[in-house]
Amino acid sequence: MNEPIRTQWEIRCAFNGFCKQALKREAMNAHRDTKRQQSREVTFSDLSPQEENQLYTYDKYFADDEAEQSFFIAGKEITAKLLAEALRSLPEEKREAVLLYYFFDMNESEIAKLCKISRSAVQYRRTSSFELLKRYLEEHAYDCTDWEQ
């Protein structure tokens, strides 16, 4: 009668030893992988200025003032200055809603929490801004040379 119990005990011990060996090997592999990754990593402070310059890029669309880029839509010319003026013409709360939604990738709930207003108010401000922007651009699209300052 003791024989089956002893066999079960031996099986448990063997399984216990197997589990311990598997965990030990896995810990060694994780430690080796961490060391390998750390040997390949370089901190930003260790980079040379030339290496730092390879890590980013920037757009030069409007860097040349002589050849300002324009967009031609429906027979009208829209310049960067005109678009900026159109945004500046919006009331501050509407401009804030448009900029946060489209340029800072915030949703209406996040904007509502930030501005301490309701989500529907954010939606109204954002959608009503389009009509104001449209009207402004329609009125001023042909007067692009007037915006030189």
VEXDORO-137595 format. One record per residue (C-alpha): x, y, z; residue in three letters; residue number from 1; chain. Coordinates in steps of 0.2 Angstrom, whole numbers, plus 5000, padded with zeros to 4 digits. Layout:
% VEXDORO-137595
<pt x="X" y="Y" z="Z" residu="ala" num="NUM" chaine="A"/>
...
% end
This chain:
% VEXDORO-137595
<pt x="5000" y="5000" z="5000" residu="met" num="1" chaine="A"/>
<pt x="5014" y="5012" z="5003" residu="asn" num="2" chaine="A"/>
<pt x="5021" y="5009" z="4986" residu="glu" num="3" chaine="A"/>
<pt x="5008" y="5019" z="4976" residu="pro" num="4" chaine="A"/>
<pt x="5010" y="5034" z="4988" residu="ile" num="5" chaine="A"/>
<pt x="5029" y="5033" z="4986" residu="arg" num="6" chaine="A"/>
<pt x="5027" y="5034" z="4967" residu="thr" num="7" chaine="A"/>
<pt x="5016" y="5049" z="4968" residu="gln" num="8" chaine="A"/>
<pt x="5029" y="5057" z="4979" residu="trp" num="9" chaine="A"/>
<pt x="5043" y="5053" z="4967" residu="glu" num="10" chaine="A"/>
<pt x="5033" y="5060" z="4953" residu="ile" num="11" chaine="A"/>
<pt x="5029" y="5076" z="4963" residu="arg" num="12" chaine="A"/>
<pt x="5048" y="5078" z="4967" residu="cys" num="13" chaine="A"/>
<pt x="5053" y="5075" z="4949" residu="ala" num="14" chaine="A"/>
<pt x="5040" y="5088" z="4943" residu="phe" num="15" chaine="A"/>
<pt x="5046" y="5100" z="4956" residu="asn" num="16" chaine="A"/>
<pt x="5064" y="5098" z="4950" residu="gly" num="17" chaine="A"/>
<pt x="5059" y="5100" z="4932" residu="phe" num="18" chaine="A"/>
<pt x="5049" y="5117" z="4936" residu="cys" num="19" chaine="A"/>
<pt x="5064" y="5124" z="4946" residu="lys" num="20" chaine="A"/>
<pt x="5076" y="5120" z="4932" residu="gln" num="21" chaine="A"/>
<pt x="5064" y="5128" z="4919" residu="ala" num="22" chaine="A"/>
<pt x="5062" y="5144" z="4930" residu="leu" num="23" chaine="A"/>
<pt x="5081" y="5144" z="4932" residu="lys" num="24" chaine="A"/>
<pt x="5084" y="5143" z="4913" residu="arg" num="25" chaine="A"/>
<pt x="5071" y="5156" z="4910" residu="glu" num="26" chaine="A"/>
<pt x="5079" y="5168" z="4922" residu="ala" num="27" chaine="A"/>
<pt x="5096" y="5165" z="4914" residu="met" num="28" chaine="A"/>
<pt x="5089" y="5169" z="4897" residu="asn" num="29" chaine="A"/>
<pt x="5080" y="5185" z="4903" residu="ala" num="30" chaine="A"/>
<pt x="5096" y="5191" z="4911" residu="his" num="31" chaine="A"/>
<pt x="5106" y="5187" z="4895" residu="arg" num="32" chaine="A"/>
<pt x="5093" y="5196" z="4884" residu="asp" num="33" chaine="A"/>
<pt x="5093" y="5211" z="4896" residu="thr" num="34" chaine="A"/>
<pt x="5112" y="5212" z="4896" residu="lys" num="35" chaine="A"/>
<pt x="5112" y="5211" z="4877" residu="arg" num="36" chaine="A"/>
<pt x="5099" y="5225" z="4875" residu="gln" num="37" chaine="A"/>
<pt x="5109" y="5236" z="4887" residu="gln" num="38" chaine="A"/>
<pt x="5125" y="5233" z="4877" residu="ser" num="39" chaine="A"/>
<pt x="5116" y="5240" z="4862" residu="arg" num="40" chaine="A"/>
<pt x="5107" y="5254" z="4869" residu="glu" num="41" chaine="A"/>
<pt x="5115" y="5272" z="4869" residu="val" num="42" chaine="A"/>
<pt x="5109" y="5286" z="4880" residu="thr" num="43" chaine="A"/>
<pt x="5105" y="5303" z="4871" residu="phe" num="44" chaine="A"/>
<pt x="5118" y="5311" z="4881" residu="ser" num="45" chaine="A"/>
<pt x="5131" y="5300" z="4874" residu="asp" num="46" chaine="A"/>
<pt x="5127" y="5304" z="4856" residu="leu" num="47" chaine="A"/>
<pt x="5137" y="5316" z="4846" residu="ser" num="48" chaine="A"/>
<pt x="5129" y="5331" z="4838" residu="pro" num="49" chaine="A"/>
<pt x="5130" y="5323" z="4821" residu="gln" num="50" chaine="A"/>
<pt x="5121" y="5307" z="4827" residu="glu" num="51" chaine="A"/>
<pt x="5108" y="5318" z="4836" residu="glu" num="52" chaine="A"/>
<pt x="5104" y="5327" z="4820" residu="asn" num="53" chaine="A"/>
<pt x="5100" y="5310" z="4812" residu="gln" num="54" chaine="A"/>
<pt x="5086" y="5306" z="4824" residu="leu" num="55" chaine="A"/>
<pt x="5074" y="5320" z="4819" residu="tyr" num="56" chaine="A"/>
<pt x="5068" y="5329" z="4804" residu="thr" num="57" chaine="A"/>
<pt x="5058" y="5345" z="4801" residu="tyr" num="58" chaine="A"/>
<pt x="5047" y="5352" z="4787" residu="asp" num="59" chaine="A"/>
<pt x="5053" y="5366" z="4777" residu="lys" num="60" chaine="A"/>
<pt x="5037" y="5370" z="4769" residu="tyr" num="61" chaine="A"/>
<pt x="5036" y="5389" z="4774" residu="phe" num="62" chaine="A"/>
<pt x="5054" y="5392" z="4777" residu="ala" num="63" chaine="A"/>
<pt x="5057" y="5401" z="4761" residu="asp" num="64" chaine="A"/>
<pt x="5047" y="5418" z="4763" residu="asp" num="65" chaine="A"/>
<pt x="5050" y="5422" z="4744" residu="glu" num="66" chaine="A"/>
<pt x="5041" y="5407" z="4738" residu="ala" num="67" chaine="A"/>
<pt x="5027" y="5404" z="4750" residu="glu" num="68" chaine="A"/>
<pt x="5017" y="5389" z="4747" residu="gln" num="69" chaine="A"/>
<pt x="4999" y="5391" z="4742" residu="ser" num="70" chaine="A"/>
<pt x="4985" y="5379" z="4740" residu="phe" num="71" chaine="A"/>
<pt x="4973" y="5381" z="4725" residu="phe" num="72" chaine="A"/>
<pt x="4955" y="5375" z="4730" residu="ile" num="73" chaine="A"/>
<pt x="4940" y="5379" z="4719" residu="ala" num="74" chaine="A"/>
<pt x="4949" y="5392" z="4710" residu="gly" num="75" chaine="A"/>
<pt x="4955" y="5401" z="4726" residu="lys" num="76" chaine="A"/>
<pt x="4972" y="5403" z="4733" residu="glu" num="77" chaine="A"/>
<pt x="4974" y="5399" z="4751" residu="ile" num="78" chaine="A"/>
<pt x="4991" y="5403" z="4759" residu="thr" num="79" chaine="A"/>
<pt x="4998" y="5399" z="4776" residu="ala" num="80" chaine="A"/>
<pt x="4996" y="5417" z="4781" residu="lys" num="81" chaine="A"/>
<pt x="4978" y="5418" z="4776" residu="leu" num="82" chaine="A"/>
<pt x="4974" y="5402" z="4785" residu="leu" num="83" chaine="A"/>
<pt x="4983" y="5408" z="4801" residu="ala" num="84" chaine="A"/>
<pt x="4973" y="5424" z="4800" residu="glu" num="85" chaine="A"/>
<pt x="4957" y="5414" z="4797" residu="ala" num="86" chaine="A"/>
<pt x="4961" y="5405" z="4813" residu="leu" num="87" chaine="A"/>
<pt x="4965" y="5421" z="4823" residu="arg" num="88" chaine="A"/>
<pt x="4948" y="5428" z="4817" residu="ser" num="89" chaine="A"/>
<pt x="4939" y="5415" z="4827" residu="leu" num="90" chaine="A"/>
<pt x="4933" y="5419" z="4845" residu="pro" num="91" chaine="A"/>
<pt x="4946" y="5413" z="4857" residu="glu" num="92" chaine="A"/>
<pt x="4935" y="5398" z="4864" residu="glu" num="93" chaine="A"/>
<pt x="4931" y="5392" z="4846" residu="lys" num="94" chaine="A"/>
<pt x="4949" y="5393" z="4841" residu="arg" num="95" chaine="A"/>
<pt x="4954" y="5384" z="4856" residu="glu" num="96" chaine="A"/>
<pt x="4942" y="5370" z="4852" residu="ala" num="97" chaine="A"/>
<pt x="4947" y="5368" z="4834" residu="val" num="98" chaine="A"/>
<pt x="4966" y="5368" z="4839" residu="leu" num="99" chaine="A"/>
<pt x="4964" y="5356" z="4853" residu="leu" num="100" chaine="A"/>
<pt x="4953" y="5344" z="4842" residu="tyr" num="101" chaine="A"/>
<pt x="4963" y="5344" z="4826" residu="tyr" num="102" chaine="A"/>
<pt x="4981" y="5349" z="4831" residu="phe" num="103" chaine="A"/>
<pt x="4982" y="5341" z="4848" residu="phe" num="104" chaine="A"/>
<pt x="4972" y="5326" z="4844" residu="asp" num="105" chaine="A"/>
<pt x="4961" y="5328" z="4859" residu="met" num="106" chaine="A"/>
<pt x="4943" y="5321" z="4859" residu="asn" num="107" chaine="A"/>
<pt x="4928" y="5331" z="4864" residu="glu" num="108" chaine="A"/>
<pt x="4927" y="5324" z="4881" residu="ser" num="109" chaine="A"/>
<pt x="4945" y="5328" z="4885" residu="glu" num="110" chaine="A"/>
<pt x="4943" y="5346" z="4878" residu="ile" num="111" chaine="A"/>
<pt x="4927" y="5348" z="4889" residu="ala" num="112" chaine="A"/>
<pt x="4936" y="5342" z="4904" residu="lys" num="113" chaine="A"/>
<pt x="4950" y="5354" z="4901" residu="leu" num="114" chaine="A"/>
<pt x="4939" y="5369" z="4897" residu="cys" num="115" chaine="A"/>
<pt x="4927" y="5364" z="4911" residu="lys" num="116" chaine="A"/>
<pt x="4912" y="5365" z="4899" residu="ile" num="117" chaine="A"/>
<pt x="4900" y="5352" z="4892" residu="ser" num="118" chaine="A"/>
<pt x="4904" y="5340" z="4878" residu="arg" num="119" chaine="A"/>
<pt x="4890" y="5347" z="4867" residu="ser" num="120" chaine="A"/>
<pt x="4897" y="5364" z="4870" residu="ala" num="121" chaine="A"/>
<pt x="4914" y="5358" z="4863" residu="val" num="122" chaine="A"/>
<pt x="4905" y="5350" z="4848" residu="gln" num="123" chaine="A"/>
<pt x="4895" y="5366" z="4845" residu="tyr" num="124" chaine="A"/>
<pt x="4911" y="5377" z="4846" residu="arg" num="125" chaine="A"/>
<pt x="4920" y="5366" z="4834" residu="arg" num="126" chaine="A"/>
<pt x="4907" y="5364" z="4821" residu="thr" num="127" chaine="A"/>
<pt x="4901" y="5382" z="4821" residu="ser" num="128" chaine="A"/>
<pt x="4919" y="5387" z="4818" residu="ser" num="129" chaine="A"/>
<pt x="4919" y="5379" z="4801" residu="phe" num="130" chaine="A"/>
<pt x="4906" y="5391" z="4795" residu="glu" num="131" chaine="A"/>
<pt x="4916" y="5406" z="4801" residu="leu" num="132" chaine="A"/>
<pt x="4932" y="5399" z="4794" residu="leu" num="133" chaine="A"/>
<pt x="4923" y="5396" z="4777" residu="lys" num="134" chaine="A"/>
<pt x="4916" y="5413" z="4777" residu="arg" num="135" chaine="A"/>
<pt x="4932" y="5421" z="4781" residu="tyr" num="136" chaine="A"/>
<pt x="4942" y="5411" z="4768" residu="leu" num="137" chaine="A"/>
<pt x="4929" y="5415" z="4754" residu="glu" num="138" chaine="A"/>
<pt x="4930" y="5433" z="4758" residu="glu" num="139" chaine="A"/>
<pt x="4949" y="5435" z="4759" residu="his" num="140" chaine="A"/>
<pt x="4955" y="5421" z="4747" residu="ala" num="141" chaine="A"/>
<pt x="4959" y="5433" z="4733" residu="tyr" num="142" chaine="A"/>
<pt x="4967" y="5446" z="4744" residu="asp" num="143" chaine="A"/>
<pt x="4982" y="5436" z="4748" residu="cys" num="144" chaine="A"/>
<pt x="4994" y="5450" z="4745" residu="thr" num="145" chaine="A"/>
<pt x="4985" y="5461" z="4758" residu="asp" num="146" chaine="A"/>
<pt x="4992" y="5450" z="4772" residu="trp" num="147" chaine="A"/>
<pt x="5010" y="5455" z="4770" residu="glu" num="148" chaine="A"/>
<pt x="5016" y="5462" z="4786" residu="gln" num="149" chaine="A"/>
% end
